[in-house]
Amino acid sequence: MVIDAHLPYLAMAKYYLNQKERRKAADLLERVPSPTRAEDLVELAVLYKRSGQLEDAHSVFSTNYDLVKDDPKAVHEFAQTKLKLADQLRSKDATTKRRLTRDAVELLRRTIQLSDDSVRNGWCYYDLARALTKLKAPDTEVNQAYARAI
């Protein structure tokens, strides 16, 4: 048994995505052996997200959250996945859409606490402002998040 059998799959999927060949990446990701290291799980989830397989990305993040909850990149990517999933839902799924957006807000706030990277924090505040707007938060809260993003 090869321990890192997933690595070539991840590398090729990343290559296909960089070449804007989402379908090829998605097909490859359907066959990837499951990674065991946290950083490889994050990479797999990010590749799922980039290839448009948001449910798969969400599943990998959710299942492995205890392993990645202290990684600012992973938590931020998980929040963005939740926001994209919420955006895809129709208005009849308002309860699920709201729950996903609220979950994303919590994850974004956690990322801001974890990260000392000003660029990542700027993007987190930007995503936070957008999520708060969708939740109809007070304008002062939304504007404060946009100001922090800048």
LOMAR-632900 format. One record per atom (N, C-alpha, C, O): z, x, y. Coordinates in nm, 4 decimals, always signed. Layout:
<rs>
pz; px; py
Z; X; Y $
...
</rs>
This chain:
<rs>
pz; px; py
+0.0000; +0.0841; -0.1187 $
+0.0000; +0.0000; +0.0000 $
+0.0000; +0.0889; +0.1254 $
+0.0802; +0.1816; +0.1365 $
-0.0883; +0.0603; +0.2168 $
-0.0976; +0.1350; +0.3409 $
-0.0035; +0.0713; +0.4431 $
-0.0118; -0.0485; +0.4702 $
+0.0855; +0.1521; +0.4989 $
+0.1870; +0.0995; +0.5906 $
+0.1267; +0.0512; +0.7219 $
+0.1643; -0.0551; +0.7714 $
+0.0351; +0.1262; +0.7782 $
-0.0223; +0.0910; +0.9079 $
-0.1629; +0.0341; +0.8953 $
-0.2500; +0.0646; +0.9768 $
-0.1853; -0.0482; +0.7941 $
-0.3180; -0.1047; +0.7687 $
-0.3672; -0.1917; +0.8845 $
-0.4875; -0.2136; +0.8986 $
-0.2767; -0.2405; +0.9660 $
-0.3128; -0.3278; +1.0782 $
-0.3737; -0.2514; +1.1960 $
-0.4447; -0.3105; +1.2774 $
-0.3469; -0.1209; +1.2061 $
-0.3895; -0.0447; +1.3238 $
-0.5408; -0.0441; +1.3479 $
-0.5831; -0.0623; +1.4621 $
-0.6239; -0.0239; +1.2454 $
-0.7683; -0.0297; +1.2719 $
-0.8133; -0.1684; +1.3205 $
-0.9030; -0.1792; +1.4042 $
-0.7516; -0.2722; +1.2684 $
-0.7850; -0.4080; +1.3111 $
-0.7518; -0.4268; +1.4594 $
-0.8316; -0.4813; +1.5357 $
-0.6333; -0.3810; +1.4984 $
-0.5928; -0.3938; +1.6387 $
-0.6864; -0.3136; +1.7291 $
-0.7267; -0.3608; +1.8354 $
-0.7204; -0.1933; +1.6866 $
-0.8089; -0.1094; +1.7677 $
-0.9474; -0.1722; +1.7826 $
-1.0039; -0.1732; +1.8920 $
-1.0013; -0.2237; +1.6741 $
-1.1337; -0.2859; +1.6816 $
-1.1299; -0.4154; +1.7620 $
-1.2221; -0.4430; +1.8387 $
-1.0253; -0.4946; +1.7457 $
-1.0135; -0.6187; +1.8228 $
-1.0060; -0.5870; +1.9720 $
-1.0680; -0.6549; +2.0538 $
-0.9297; -0.4838; +2.0065 $
-0.9202; -0.4428; +2.1477 $
-1.0575; -0.3985; +2.1986 $
-1.0967; -0.4333; +2.3100 $
-1.1297; -0.3226; +2.1177 $
-1.2637; -0.2784; +2.1558 $
-1.3542; -0.3995; +2.1817 $
-1.4217; -0.4065; +2.2844 $
-1.3550; -0.4943; +2.0878 $
-1.4395; -0.6130; +2.1047 $
-1.4021; -0.6905; +2.2316 $
-1.4900; -0.7364; +2.3046 $
-1.2735; -0.7046; +2.2574 $
-1.2306; -0.7769; +2.3771 $
-1.2730; -0.7030; +2.5035 $
-1.3135; -0.7655; +2.6016 $
-1.2637; -0.5710; +2.5015 $
-1.3079; -0.4925; +2.6169 $
-1.4590; -0.5041; +2.6383 $
-1.5079; -0.4876; +2.7500 $
-1.5318; -0.5323; +2.5313 $
-1.6772; -0.5519; +2.5392 $
-1.7121; -0.6992; +2.5659 $
-1.8293; -0.7368; +2.5656 $
-1.6101; -0.7810; +2.5888 $
-1.6283; -0.9254; +2.6161 $
-1.6857; -1.0006; +2.4953 $
-1.7595; -1.0979; +2.5105 $
-1.6506; -0.9540; +2.3766 $
-1.6950; -1.0186; +2.2531 $
-1.5746; -1.0865; +2.1880 $
-1.5237; -1.0416; +2.0853 $
-1.5305; -1.1956; +2.2502 $
-1.4100; -1.2658; +2.2065 $
-1.4214; -1.3206; +2.0650 $
-1.3251; -1.3156; +1.9885 $
-1.5382; -1.3727; +2.0299 $
-1.5557; -1.4319; +1.8963 $
-1.5382; -1.3262; +1.7871 $
-1.4714; -1.3513; +1.6868 $
-1.5976; -1.2087; +1.8061 $
-1.5825; -1.1010; +1.7071 $
-1.4357; -1.0591; +1.6965 $
-1.3845; -1.0362; +1.5869 $
-1.3692; -1.0496; +1.8108 $
-1.2269; -1.0127; +1.8096 $
-1.1454; -1.1183; +1.7367 $
-1.0597; -1.0857; +1.6545 $
-1.1717; -1.2437; +1.7665 $
-1.0973; -1.3530; +1.7019 $
-1.1196; -1.3521; +1.5510 $
-1.0252; -1.3703; +1.4741 $
-1.2443; -1.3311; +1.5084 $
-1.2737; -1.3254; +1.3644 $
-1.1969; -1.2113; +1.2975 $
-1.1431; -1.2274; +1.1879 $
-1.1927; -1.0981; +1.3635 $
-1.1217; -0.9820; +1.3095 $
-0.9709; -1.0090; +1.3035 $
-0.9051; -0.9746; +1.2053 $
-0.9177; -1.0697; +1.4075 $
-0.7739; -1.0961; +1.4129 $
-0.7288; -1.1961; +1.3063 $
-0.6114; -1.1989; +1.2695 $
-0.8210; -1.2773; +1.2574 $
-0.7861; -1.3704; +1.1490 $
-0.7540; -1.2965; +1.0193 $
-0.6890; -1.3520; +0.9306 $
-0.7988; -1.1727; +1.0080 $
-0.7817; -1.0954; +0.8846 $
-0.6805; -0.9815; +0.8969 $
-0.6584; -0.9085; +0.8002 $
-0.6193; -0.9652; +1.0128 $
-0.5312; -0.8508; +1.0347 $
-0.4051; -0.8604; +0.9482 $
-0.3397; -0.9647; +0.9451 $
-0.3715; -0.7530; +0.8787 $
-0.2430; -0.7498; +0.8068 $
-0.1283; -0.7534; +0.9079 $
-0.1410; -0.7012; +1.0186 $
-0.0203; -0.8131; +0.8710 $
+0.0914; -0.8306; +0.9641 $
+0.1619; -0.6976; +0.9919 $
+0.2045; -0.6283; +0.8996 $
+0.1735; -0.6629; +1.1208 $
+0.2471; -0.5410; +1.1565 $
+0.3977; -0.5607; +1.1368 $
+0.4459; -0.6736; +1.1280 $
+0.4699; -0.4509; +1.1300 $
+0.6149; -0.4591; +1.1152 $
+0.6890; -0.4037; +1.2364 $
+0.8026; -0.4432; +1.2627 $
+0.6259; -0.3126; +1.3107 $
+0.6921; -0.2547; +1.4278 $
+0.6776; -0.3480; +1.5469 $
+0.5742; -0.4124; +1.5646 $
+0.7828; -0.3546; +1.6286 $
+0.7858; -0.4448; +1.7443 $
+0.6682; -0.4202; +1.8380 $
+0.6052; -0.5154; +1.8840 $
+0.6378; -0.2939; +1.8670 $
+0.5288; -0.2663; +1.9621 $
+0.3935; -0.3107; +1.9071 $
+0.3058; -0.3505; +1.9838 $
+0.3756; -0.3045; +1.7764 $
+0.2508; -0.3507; +1.7163 $
+0.2429; -0.5032; +1.7142 $
+0.1350; -0.5609; +1.7274 $
+0.3585; -0.5676; +1.6973 $
+0.3620; -0.7140; +1.7042 $
+0.3266; -0.7625; +1.8446 $
+0.2550; -0.8613; +1.8608 $
+0.3773; -0.6921; +1.9457 $
+0.3433; -0.7267; +2.0841 $
+0.1939; -0.7083; +2.1055 $
+0.1289; -0.7944; +2.1649 $
+0.1386; -0.5972; +2.0579 $
-0.0045; -0.5714; +2.0724 $
-0.0869; -0.6804; +2.0043 $
-0.1873; -0.7257; +2.0592 $
-0.0455; -0.7223; +1.8861 $
-0.1158; -0.8288; +1.8150 $
-0.1115; -0.9583; +1.8965 $
-0.2138; -1.0247; +1.9136 $
+0.0051; -0.9933; +1.9459 $
+0.0189; -1.1169; +2.0248 $
-0.0669; -1.1115; +2.1514 $
-0.1300; -1.2107; +2.1880 $
-0.0693; -0.9967; +2.2176 $
-0.1508; -0.9812; +2.3390 $
-0.2991; -0.9951; +2.3047 $
-0.3746; -1.0571; +2.3796 $
-0.3403; -0.9384; +2.1933 $
-0.4806; -0.9509; +2.1524 $
-0.5153; -1.0957; +2.1182 $
-0.6240; -1.1434; +2.1508 $
-0.4231; -1.1648; +2.0528 $
-0.4446; -1.3081; +2.0280 $
-0.4621; -1.3813; +2.1617 $
-0.5528; -1.4632; +2.1771 $
-0.3755; -1.3511; +2.2565 $
-0.3822; -1.4153; +2.3886 $
-0.5160; -1.3866; +2.4552 $
-0.5820; -1.4780; +2.5046 $
-0.5556; -1.2610; +2.4568 $
-0.6821; -1.2217; +2.5220 $
-0.8030; -1.2853; +2.4538 $
-0.9039; -1.3118; +2.5191 $
-0.7936; -1.3099; +2.3232 $
-0.9065; -1.3680; +2.2510 $
-0.9063; -1.5208; +2.2570 $
-0.9932; -1.5855; +2.1985 $
-0.8092; -1.5780; +2.3270 $
-0.8033; -1.7227; +2.3420 $
-0.7288; -1.7943; +2.2310 $
-0.7270; -1.9173; +2.2270 $
-0.6680; -1.7199; +2.1419 $
-0.5916; -1.7791; +2.0320 $
-0.4453; -1.7919; +2.0761 $
-0.3567; -1.7229; +2.0258 $
-0.4238; -1.8817; +2.1707 $
-0.2922; -1.8924; +2.2343 $
-0.1836; -1.9405; +2.1385 $
-0.0692; -1.8959; +2.1472 $
-0.2183; -2.0303; +2.0483 $
-0.1177; -2.0779; +1.9525 $
-0.0705; -1.9638; +1.8621 $
+0.0481; -1.9527; +1.8311 $
-0.1658; -1.8790; +1.8203 $
-0.1292; -1.7639; +1.7364 $
-0.0433; -1.6651; +1.8153 $
+0.0550; -1.6120; +1.7637 $
-0.0813; -1.6413; +1.9404 $
-0.0018; -1.5514; +2.0252 $
+0.1396; -1.6062; +2.0405 $
+0.2376; -1.5329; +2.0272 $
+0.1487; -1.7349; +2.0685 $
+0.2796; -1.7983; +2.0866 $
+0.3627; -1.7869; +1.9594 $
+0.4829; -1.7606; +1.9649 $
+0.2986; -1.8064; +1.8466 $
+0.3688; -1.7969; +1.7185 $
+0.4245; -1.6566; +1.6947 $
+0.5391; -1.6419; +1.6522 $
+0.3448; -1.5544; +1.7216 $
+0.3907; -1.4162; +1.7013 $
+0.5075; -1.3863; +1.7958 $
+0.6083; -1.3293; +1.7541 $
+0.4938; -1.4248; +1.9229 $
+0.6030; -1.4009; +2.0183 $
+0.7290; -1.4772; +1.9774 $
+0.8385; -1.4210; +1.9776 $
+0.7137; -1.6042; +1.9425 $
+0.8297; -1.6869; +1.9073 $
+0.9017; -1.6341; +1.7845 $
+1.0242; -1.6215; +1.7831 $
+0.8245; -1.6037; +1.6822 $
+0.8817; -1.5569; +1.5555 $
+0.9549; -1.4238; +1.5721 $
+1.0544; -1.3980; +1.5044 $
+0.9054; -1.3405; +1.6617 $
+0.9594; -1.2053; +1.6761 $
+1.0351; -1.1837; +1.8068 $
+1.0575; -1.0697; +1.8473 $
+1.0743; -1.2920; +1.8727 $
+1.1353; -1.2793; +2.0043 $
+1.2605; -1.1910; +2.0014 $
+1.2832; -1.1134; +2.0942 $
+1.3408; -1.2019; +1.8970 $
+1.4619; -1.1194; +1.8896 $
+1.4297; -0.9700; +1.8898 $
+1.5099; -0.8889; +1.9361 $
+1.3128; -0.9341; +1.8380 $
+1.2728; -0.7928; +1.8351 $
+1.2211; -0.7437; +1.9707 $
+1.2285; -0.6245; +2.0006 $
+1.1690; -0.8351; +2.0523 $
+1.1007; -0.7945; +2.1763 $
+1.1685; -0.8460; +2.3033 $
+1.1183; -0.8223; +2.4132 $
+1.2792; -0.9145; +2.2907 $
+1.3414; -0.9806; +2.4063 $
+1.3864; -0.8850; +2.5167 $
+1.4113; -0.9285; +2.6292 $
+1.3972; -0.7566; +2.4866 $
+1.4365; -0.6591; +2.5886 $
+1.3196; -0.5754; +2.6388 $
+1.3391; -0.4780; +2.7116 $
+1.1991; -0.6128; +2.6002 $
+1.0778; -0.5431; +2.6420 $
+1.0120; -0.6240; +2.7539 $
+0.9594; -0.7322; +2.7282 $
+1.0139; -0.5733; +2.8783 $
+0.9603; -0.6515; +2.9905 $
+0.8140; -0.6920; +2.9715 $
+0.7753; -0.8032; +3.0074 $
+0.7334; -0.6028; +2.9157 $
+0.5924; -0.6371; +2.8938 $
+0.5807; -0.7537; +2.7970 $
+0.5069; -0.8488; +2.8228 $
+0.6521; -0.7471; +2.6871 $
+0.6450; -0.8526; +2.5857 $
+0.6925; -0.9865; +2.6415 $
+0.6290; -1.0895; +2.6189 $
+0.8027; -0.9850; +2.7134 $
+0.8574; -1.1094; +2.7674 $
+0.7616; -1.1683; +2.8716 $
+0.7421; -1.2897; +2.8768 $
+0.7023; -1.0823; +2.9540 $
+0.6063; -1.1291; +3.0534 $
+0.4824; -1.1875; +2.9851 $
+0.4351; -1.2941; +3.0244 $
+0.4302; -1.1199; +2.8849 $
+0.3138; -1.1697; +2.8117 $
+0.3446; -1.3036; +2.7433 $
+0.2593; -1.3923; +2.7383 $
+0.4655; -1.3174; +2.6913 $
+0.5076; -1.4430; +2.6282 $
+0.5094; -1.5542; +2.7330 $
+0.4617; -1.6646; +2.7068 $
+0.5636; -1.5260; +2.8504 $
+0.5662; -1.6254; +2.9585 $
+0.4240; -1.6669; +2.9966 $
+0.3961; -1.7857; +3.0129 $
+0.3353; -1.5701; +3.0105 $
+0.1968; -1.6015; +3.0463 $
+0.1283; -1.6838; +2.9368 $
+0.0470; -1.7714; +2.9665 $
+0.1605; -1.6562; +2.8125 $
+0.1058; -1.7335; +2.7019 $
+0.1506; -1.8784; +2.7120 $
+0.0701; -1.9698; +2.6945 $
+0.2782; -1.8996; +2.7401 $
+0.3306; -2.0351; +2.7555 $
+0.2623; -2.1079; +2.8718 $
+0.2298; -2.2262; +2.8613 $
+0.2409; -2.0363; +2.9824 $
+0.1739; -2.0984; +3.0974 $
+0.0304; -2.1368; +3.0640 $
-0.0160; -2.2439; +3.1030 $
-0.0398; -2.0504; +2.9922 $
-0.1783; -2.0813; +2.9547 $
-0.1840; -2.1983; +2.8568 $
-0.2727; -2.2831; +2.8658 $
-0.0895; -2.2025; +2.7637 $
-0.0836; -2.3165; +2.6719 $
-0.0582; -2.4457; +2.7490 $
-0.1210; -2.5481; +2.7220 $
+0.0327; -2.4407; +2.8439 $
+0.0631; -2.5590; +2.9255 $
-0.0599; -2.6038; +3.0033 $
-0.0860; -2.7236; +3.0151 $
-0.1352; -2.5084; +3.0561 $
-0.2563; -2.5415; +3.1319 $
-0.3606; -2.6114; +3.0458 $
-0.4388; -2.6919; +3.0964 $
-0.3624; -2.5817; +2.9171 $
-0.4615; -2.6413; +2.8278 $
-0.4278; -2.7840; +2.7858 $
-0.5146; -2.8584; +2.7400 $
-0.3017; -2.8212; +2.8018 $
-0.2597; -2.9542; +2.7554 $
-0.3103; -3.0631; +2.8491 $
-0.3190; -3.0443; +2.9704 $
-0.3425; -3.1741; +2.7912 $
-0.3861; -3.2899; +2.8689 $
-0.2655; -3.3580; +2.9323 $
-0.1513; -3.3323; +2.8941 $
-0.2913; -3.4434; +3.0277 $
-0.1822; -3.5090; +3.1001 $
-0.0953; -3.5952; +3.0090 $
+0.0213; -3.6187; +3.0405 $
-0.1497; -3.6434; +2.8957 $
-0.0679; -3.7243; +2.8047 $
+0.0410; -3.6417; +2.7363 $
+0.1360; -3.6972; +2.6810 $
+0.0271; -3.5099; +2.7401 $
+0.1272; -3.4204; +2.6820 $
+0.2196; -3.3660; +2.7910 $
+0.2603; -3.2499; +2.7862 $
+0.2521; -3.4494; +2.8880 $
+0.3286; -3.4045; +3.0050 $
+0.4643; -3.3459; +2.9672 $
+0.5090; -3.2495; +3.0295 $
+0.5298; -3.4016; +2.8676 $
+0.6621; -3.3521; +2.8277 $
+0.6517; -3.2102; +2.7717 $
+0.7305; -3.1228; +2.8077 $
+0.5551; -3.1882; +2.6846 $
+0.5354; -3.0551; +2.6265 $
+0.4911; -2.9566; +2.7338 $
+0.5363; -2.8421; +2.7366 $
+0.4034; -3.0013; +2.8209 $
+0.3540; -2.9171; +2.9297 $
+0.4704; -2.8716; +3.0183 $
+0.4793; -2.7544; +3.0551 $
+0.5581; -2.9643; +3.0516 $
+0.6740; -2.9338; +3.1357 $
+0.7699; -2.8382; +3.0644 $
+0.8230; -2.7457; +3.1258 $
+0.7919; -2.8611; +2.9342 $
+0.8829; -2.7751; +2.8577 $
+0.8291; -2.6327; +2.8508 $
+0.9037; -2.5369; +2.8710 $
+0.6995; -2.6187; +2.8221 $
+0.6392; -2.4854; +2.8168 $
+0.6508; -2.4149; +2.9523 $
+0.6796; -2.2953; +2.9582 $
+0.6285; -2.4885; +3.0595 $
+0.6357; -2.4291; +3.1933 $
+0.7786; -2.3889; +3.2271 $
+0.8010; -2.2820; +3.2840 $
+0.8754; -2.4732; +3.1926 $
+1.0165; -2.4373; +3.2159 $
+1.0563; -2.3151; +3.1338 $
+1.1270; -2.2271; +3.1827 $
+1.0106; -2.3101; +3.0088 $
+1.0374; -2.1927; +2.9249 $
+0.9786; -2.0669; +2.9888 $
+1.0420; -1.9614; +2.9901 $
+0.8574; -2.0791; +3.0414 $
+0.7918; -1.9653; +3.1060 $
+0.8709; -1.9188; +3.2276 $
+0.8840; -1.7985; +3.2501 $
+0.9233; -2.0115; +3.3058 $
+1.0045; -1.9754; +3.4231 $
+1.1253; -1.8928; +3.3794 $
+1.1574; -1.7916; +3.4416 $
+1.1916; -1.9357; +3.2734 $
+1.3074; -1.8603; +3.2230 $
+1.2660; -1.7201; +3.1784 $
+1.3347; -1.6222; +3.2074 $
+1.1532; -1.7110; +3.1077 $
+1.1053; -1.5809; +3.0617 $
+1.0655; -1.4909; +3.1785 $
+1.0913; -1.3706; +3.1757 $
+1.0034; -1.5480; +3.2798 $
+0.9658; -1.4685; +3.3970 $
+1.0896; -1.4158; +3.4686 $
+1.0924; -1.3003; +3.5109 $
+1.1897; -1.4982; +3.4820 $
+1.3148; -1.4524; +3.5459 $
+1.3801; -1.3424; +3.4626 $
+1.4356; -1.2471; +3.5172 $
+1.3733; -1.3561; +3.3315 $
+1.4279; -1.2506; +3.2439 $
+1.3496; -1.1212; +3.2613 $
+1.4087; -1.0135; +3.2680 $
+1.2186; -1.1307; +3.2686 $
+1.1355; -1.0118; +3.2861 $
+1.1704; -0.9399; +3.4151 $
+1.1813; -0.8173; +3.4176 $
+1.1879; -1.0155; +3.5217 $
+1.2227; -0.9565; +3.6515 $
+1.3554; -0.8808; +3.6413 $
+1.3710; -0.7744; +3.7012 $
+1.4500; -0.9353; +3.5662 $
+1.5786; -0.8665; +3.5468 $
+1.5620; -0.7400; +3.4637 $
+1.6285; -0.6396; +3.4891 $
+1.4736; -0.7446; +3.3645 $
+1.4560; -0.6308; +3.2742 $
+1.3748; -0.5167; +3.3346 $
+1.3994; -0.3995; +3.3057 $
+1.2781; -0.5520; +3.4184 $
+1.1793; -0.4539; +3.4620 $
+1.2197; -0.3811; +3.5890 $
+1.2775; -0.4390; +3.6810 $
+1.1873; -0.2517; +3.5912 $
+1.2048; -0.1745; +3.7151 $
+1.0679; -0.1339; +3.7701 $
+1.0582; -0.0495; +3.8591 $
+0.9624; -0.1954; +3.7156 $
+0.8252; -0.1691; +3.7576 $
+0.7874; -0.2684; +3.8683 $
+0.7804; -0.3889; +3.8440 $
+0.7634; -0.2179; +3.9889 $
+0.7360; -0.3066; +4.1016 $
+0.6057; -0.3846; +4.0838 $
+0.5954; -0.4979; +4.1307 $
+0.5071; -0.3266; +4.0176 $
+0.3812; -0.3982; +3.9943 $
+0.4039; -0.5150; +3.8976 $
+0.3601; -0.6271; +3.9232 $
+0.4722; -0.4876; +3.7873 $
+0.5013; -0.5957; +3.6917 $
+0.5832; -0.7044; +3.7600 $
+0.5554; -0.8230; +3.7427 $
+0.6833; -0.6651; +3.8371 $
+0.7658; -0.7653; +3.9047 $
+0.6844; -0.8473; +4.0037 $
+0.7066; -0.9676; +4.0180 $
+0.5905; -0.7831; +4.0717 $
+0.5040; -0.8572; +4.1634 $
+0.4248; -0.9643; +4.0894 $
+0.4160; -1.0784; +4.1347 $
+0.3671; -0.9268; +3.9747 $
+0.2934; -1.0250; +3.8957 $
+0.3858; -1.1333; +3.8411 $
+0.3468; -1.2497; +3.8324 $
+0.5076; -1.0956; +3.8045 $
+0.6037; -1.1954; +3.7548 $
+0.6381; -1.2961; +3.8646 $
+0.6424; -1.4167; +3.8401 $
+0.6623; -1.2461; +3.9847 $
+0.6926; -1.3387; +4.0947 $
+0.5728; -1.4287; +4.1249 $
+0.5901; -1.5467; +4.1554 $
+0.4526; -1.3740; +4.1166 $
+0.3324; -1.4549; +4.1383 $
+0.3232; -1.5658; +4.0324 $
+0.3011; -1.6825; +4.0650 $
+0.3407; -1.5271; +3.9043 $
+0.3384; -1.6265; +3.7962 $
+0.4514; -1.7277; +3.8130 $
+0.4341; -1.8467; +3.7867 $
+0.5671; -1.6790; +3.8569 $
+0.6818; -1.7668; +3.8797 $
+0.6505; -1.8697; +3.9881 $
+0.6806; -1.9880; +3.9720 $
+0.5911; -1.8258; +4.0970 $
+0.5559; -1.9184; +4.2061 $
+0.4590; -2.0253; +4.1562 $
+0.4746; -2.1431; +4.1882 $
+0.3608; -1.9855; +4.0793 $
+0.2645; -2.0824; +4.0250 $
+0.3325; -2.1817; +3.9322 $
+0.3038; -2.3013; +3.9369 $
+0.4232; -2.1321; +3.8474 $
+0.4942; -2.2200; +3.7549 $
+0.5863; -2.3154; +3.8302 $
+0.5941; -2.4337; +3.7972 $
+0.6559; -2.2641; +3.9312 $
+0.7443; -2.3495; +4.0098 $
+0.6659; -2.4578; +4.0829 $
+0.7139; -2.5701; +4.0986 $
+0.5457; -2.4241; +4.1274 $
+0.4593; -2.5240; +4.1918 $
+0.4269; -2.6357; +4.0930 $
+0.4309; -2.7535; +4.1286 $
+0.3951; -2.5993; +3.9704 $
+0.3628; -2.7001; +3.8683 $
+0.4834; -2.7871; +3.8350 $
+0.4690; -2.9038; +3.7983 $
+0.6014; -2.7293; +3.8481 $
+0.7238; -2.8055; +3.8204 $
+0.7721; -2.8837; +3.9431 $
+0.8757; -2.9501; +3.9393 $
+0.6953; -2.8743; +4.0514 $
+0.7299; -2.9423; +4.1771 $
+0.8667; -2.8988; +4.2301 $
+0.9462; -2.9808; +4.2761 $
+0.8917; -2.7695; +4.2227 $
+1.0155; -2.7120; +4.2772 $
+1.0091; -2.7194; +4.4299 $
+0.9012; -2.7367; +4.4866 $
+1.1225; -2.7067; +4.4958 $
+1.1215; -2.7098; +4.6425 $
+1.0314; -2.5995; +4.6997 $
+1.0231; -2.4895; +4.6451 $
+0.9644; -2.6319; +4.8106 $
+0.8727; -2.5371; +4.8748 $
+0.9409; -2.4047; +4.9076 $
+0.8791; -2.2987; +4.8975 $
+1.0682; -2.4105; +4.9468 $
+1.1377; -2.2861; +4.9817 $
+1.1458; -2.1925; +4.8613 $
+1.1302; -2.0712; +4.8752 $
+1.1701; -2.2489; +4.7439 $
+1.1787; -2.1681; +4.6215 $
+1.0419; -2.1082; +4.5857 $
+1.0323; -1.9914; +4.5480 $
+0.9366; -2.1897; +4.5981 $
+0.8007; -2.1438; +4.5694 $
+0.7603; -2.0348; +4.6687 $
+0.7086; -1.9302; +4.6294 $
+0.7841; -2.0600; +4.7970 $
+0.7472; -1.9628; +4.9005 $
+0.8242; -1.8324; +4.8850 $
+0.7693; -1.7249; +4.9089 $
+0.9490; -1.8408; +4.8459 $
+1.0286; -1.7208; +4.8243 $
+0.9690; -1.6377; +4.7095 $
+0.9636; -1.5150; +4.7186 $
+0.9245; -1.7034; +4.6022 $
+0.8640; -1.6309; +4.4907 $
+0.7323; -1.5650; +4.5341 $
+0.7044; -1.4508; +4.4976 $
+0.6519; -1.6380; +4.6123 $
+0.5272; -1.5768; +4.6620 $
+0.5577; -1.4585; +4.7533 $
+0.4894; -1.3563; +4.7472 $
+0.6586; -1.4715; +4.8367 $
+0.6952; -1.3614; +4.9284 $
+0.7415; -1.2390; +4.8487 $
+0.7084; -1.1255; +4.8832 $
+0.8176; -1.2629; +4.7426 $
+0.8627; -1.1510; +4.6579 $
+0.7449; -1.0878; +4.5850 $
+0.7443; -0.9671; +4.5613 $
+0.6451; -1.1687; +4.5492 $
+0.5269; -1.1162; +4.4816 $
+0.4530; -1.0183; +4.5720 $
+0.4044; -0.9146; +4.5269 $
+0.4455; -1.0521; +4.6974 $
+0.3742; -0.9676; +4.7951 $
+0.4542; -0.8412; +4.8202 $
+0.4124; -0.7563; +4.8990 $
</rs>
